[in-house]
Amino acid sequence: MCRKILAHGIKTLHLYTLNMEKSALAILMNLGLIEESKISRSLPWRRPANVFRVKEDVRPIFWANRPKSYLSRTIGWDQYPQGRWGDSRNPSYGALSDYQFMRPRARDKKLQEEWATPLKSIDDIQEKFKNHCLGKLRSSPWSELDGLQPETKIIHEQLGKINLKGFLTINSQPAVNGERSDSPSVGWGGPGGYVYQKAYLEFFCSLDKLDALVKKCNSFSSLTYVAVNKKGNLLSNIGLTDVNAVTWGVFPAKEIIQPTVVDPASFMVWKDEAFEIWSRSWSALYPDGDPSKNLLEEIQSSYYLVSLVDNNYMDGNIFGVFEDL
C-alpha cells in the first residue's frame, strides 16, 4: 500500500506504533527510504525492549547473527552482564529447544530457494558459504538476519577466499582501530566517540585443515583460538576462563564500554547450537536418504567449530594465517 501511495506522487507517509518502532523501521527499509547501516546503534547489537535487560551491555560474539536465540537462551537469568562479562555472567544457559530453530515463513522459503540445491561434494558446500559472504545469498542457516552485517562487506572478499579453502565461516568482524562512532559500517554508541575491534573469525573446518591451521598459528603470536567438534573434543591455546574483549568504545565523559567478548565457556554452549543447525536448519531441507542430506550430516559429525581472534587490532592480519593452506 505504501508503494502505491508513493507511486501516485504523494511524498509523505505517516507511520505510528503503539509500543515498538521495529515494524515502522522495517517498512521504511523495505521501501528503500532508509538504510539499516544509517540507523544509530547504542551498542553493536540491538537492545531488546525488555525492562529487565535495559542495563545489559555485554554479550558473547557467538550469537551476533542469532540475537533472538540468545535472548531465548538467557531469558531465565536473574541479572544481565553490565560493564564486564566476568563480573556478572550467569553460567546457566537455557537448553536447546525447537524455539531456537523456528523460522518465519518468508525466511524458510528463502532458505529453501538458496540452500536446498543438490550438493555433490564439499566443493558445492564451500561455494554456498562463499556466495553468502559475497552477498549473493541473502539467507543463511546460521543467521536470523536478512543479508550481511554492514561491517562484513569490509572483508567479504577475504572471507570468500578462505571459504573456498574449506574454512566455512559463520561469523566475523574486521579489525578496527579508532574509527569514529558514527561510522556507517562499524559505528555504535553516542556521538564524539571512537570504536575499536579485534579481528574475529568463526568457521567450521575438517580436522586436517585444523591441524594445518594450528601449526601456522604457532608463527602468529597475536592469534588465539578455541576449536571443538560435535562430541566436545577441544583444542585451544587459551584457558576456558580467559574472557577476551573484542569490541570496545571510548566516549566523552564515560568509562570504556566493551560490549562484545569471546568467552570460551559460552563457546562450549554455543557449539551445540551451531552444530545442531547443520541438521535442523539445513539438512532438514532435504528428504531422508538424499545424498545432499547425507553429505551435510557427515560434515556435522566430523568437522570442528573454530573461534579465532587476532589480538593485534592495530596492524594484524588474521587472514595471513590462511595463506598457503
N, C-alpha and C positions, 0 to 999 in steps of 0.2 A: 504494500500500500504506500509506503514511504517513497518507493521508487516511482510509482505512478504520480504521486503529488509533485515530486521534483521534476518529472518529465513534462509536466504541464506548465512549467515556468514559475511555480511557486517556490520561493527561495528560503522559506522559513519553516522549520519543524518545531513543534513544541512537545517535548517528551517529559513525562514526570513519573516518579516512582514512589511507592509508599514506604519502602524500607531500604532497599539496596540499589546502588547505581549500576550493578553489573549488567542487567538487561539493557538499559539505555545505552551503555557504552558499547555493548555487543552490536546493537542495531546500527550505531554510528560507524563502527569499524567495518561492518558488513557493507555499508553504503559507500565506504571509501572516503568518508568525511574526516576521519582522524586515523592516525597510525598508532598502533599499540605501543611502539617504541617511544612515542612522544608523550605518553601518559606518565606523569611523575610518580615515582615509587618511593615510599618511605623506607623500604628495605628491598633487597634484591628479590625477595619473594613477597607475594601479596598477603597482607594481613587479613585473617578471617574476621567476619562481623560477629564475633563471639566475645561477649563482655569478659569471659573468664580468660581469654587469651590476649587481651588488649595490651598487656605489657610484655608479651613474648617477643624476643628479638634475636634468638639464636636457634639455628636448626642445622642438622646434618645435611650435607650437599646431596646425598644419595637420592632423596625424594624430590629433587629440584623439578623434575618433569612429571612427577606424580603427587602434586600437593594434596589432592583430595584423599588419596590413600594415606598420606602421612597424618592428616587430620583425623582420619578414622582410627588409625592405629595408636594415636596418642590421646584420644578423647577422654580416657579414664584417668589421666594424670591429675594429681592433686594440685600441682603447680607447674608452670612452664618456664623454661630457661630464660633468664634475664641477665644481661651483662656478660656472663661467662657460662659456657655449656657445662663445664665440670663442676660448678658450684651447686647447681640446682637440678641436674638432669634426673629424671625418673627412669630407672633401668627397665621397667616393665612395659614393653610394647604389647599392644593388643595382638591377639592371634590372627593369622590369615583367615579370611572367610570369603564367601562368594562376593561380598560387597566390593572388595578391592579390585575385582575383575569385571564388574558390571560396566557396561558402556552405553552411552546414549545411542539411539538407533542410527542417527546420521554418522556418528563416528564408526559404528560397527559396519555400516555399509561401505565407508571409505576404506577400512581395513580389508574388507573382502575384495574390493576393487584393486587395491595396491599391493596386498601381501599374499593373497590366496592364489598365486600363479604357480605353475609347475616348477619344482626345484629338482634339477637333475644332479647337482653336485654342490660342493661348498662354494664353488665359484659363483653360482647363482645367488647364494645367500650373501656373500660378500658384496655382490652387485646391489642387492636390496639396501644394505646398510650404507653403501657409498651414495646411492641415489637419494636416500633420506638426508644425509649430511649435506648434499649439494642442493637440497631444496626441491628436488624433482618429485619426491613423495611427501605429501602433507601430513600423513599419519605415521605412527609407529606403535607397535605393541607395547613398548616401554614408555610411552608418553601419553598423558592426558591432554596435552596441548595441541593446538592446531598449527602445525608448522614448527619452525625452529625458533629458539630464543634469539633475539637480535644479536647478542654477542657471538653466537655460533658462526655467524657469517664472516667474522674476522678470521676464523681459522678453518673455514669449511673445505678449502682445497687440500690442506694438510690432512684433515680428517678423512677425506675421500681416499687419499693415497694409502693411509695405514689400514683402512678397511679392506682395500684390495690385497693387502699383505696378510690378511687373516686376523686382524685385531678389530673386532666388531664393536664399535663404540656406541654407548647408550647415554653418555653424559659427558660434558666437557665444559671448560671455561678457559679463555685465554689469559695470559699474564697481563696485568695492568699495573702501571707504576705512576700513581699520582694523576690520574685522569680527573677532569672536572666532574663534579657530582651531577651536573646537568647534561652529561654526555648522552645522546640518544641511544647508544648501544650498550654502555656499561654503567651509566649513571644511576644513582639512587640517593635517598636522603634529602636533607634540606639544601637550600641554596648556599653557595660560597664554600662548599666542601671539596674534598679530594678523596678519590676511592682507589683501592689497591686490591689486587688479586694475585694469588699464586696460580700458575697454570695447572689444570687438572684434567685428567682423562680417566674414564671408566669404560671398560670393554671386556668382552669375552674373547678367549683365545684357547687354542689347544695346549696340551702340556708341553709339546715340543717347542711351540712358539714361546711359551712362558719361560722355559729353561734358557732359551737363547736370549730372551729379553733380560732375565735376571743377570746373566753373565755380562751383558752390556751395561747394566745399571751399576755394576761394580766400578765402572770407569766414570760414572756421573755422580759425584759425591752429593749433589743437591737433590737427588731423586729419592723419594721414599715410596714404598709400595706395600700393599696388602693383597694377597691373592688367595682365593678359596674356591673349591669345587662344590658341587651339589651335596656331596657326602660330608663336607665340613673339613676336608684336608686343607691345612693352612700353610702358606709360605709368606714370610714377611721380613722386612728389615727394621721394623719398629715394634713396640710393645702394644698390647691391646688397650692400655690406659693412656697411650700417647695421643692426646687430642691436639689437632693441628688447625689453627685458624687459617682459612684460605681466602677469606674476603674480609676486608675491614675498611673503615672510612674515618676521616678526620674532618671535623666540622667546627665552626666557630663557637667558642664558649661551651663545648661539650667534651665529655670523655670519648676516647676512641671506641667506636662501635665495631664489633666483629660478629656479623650476623650469620656467617656460614662456616662450618667446621667439617673436618674429616675426623670422625670418631670411629676407630676400629671396632669397638664393641657394638656400635649401632650398625656398622657394615656387616657384621655377622648376622644381625637381624634382617637387614635389607637383602642379603644374598638369597634367603629363602624365597622372598617375593620375586626377586629378579629372575631366578631360575624357574620359578613356577610360571612366569609369563610365557616361557617357551611353549609350554603345553596348554595352558588355559587361554592364552590370548592369540597365539599364532598357530600351532599345530592343530588346535581345535577348529580351525577354519577348513580343514581337510577331512574327508571321510576316513573311517578306520581302514587300515590296510593300504592307504595311498602311499606311494614311495616318498612323496614330499613330507608327509607326516612322520614317516619312519626316520628320515634324514634329520629332521628337527629334533626328534626325541633322542637320537644318537648324540647330537651335539649337546643337548641339555645334560645328558648323563656323563659326558666326558670332558667338557670344556671347563675352564676356570674363569671366574669373575675377578677382574683386577682393578684396584684403585691405585692410581699413580699420581703423585704430586711432585712438581718441580718447585722446591723451596726458594730458588733464586728467581724472584719476581722482577729483578732489575734487568738482567741480561742473560737469563737462562734460555734454554731451547729444549723443551720437553719432547719435541719431535725428532731431535737429533739422535736419540737412543734407538729409534726405529730404522735408521739408515743401515743399509746392508743386511737387514733381517729378511 
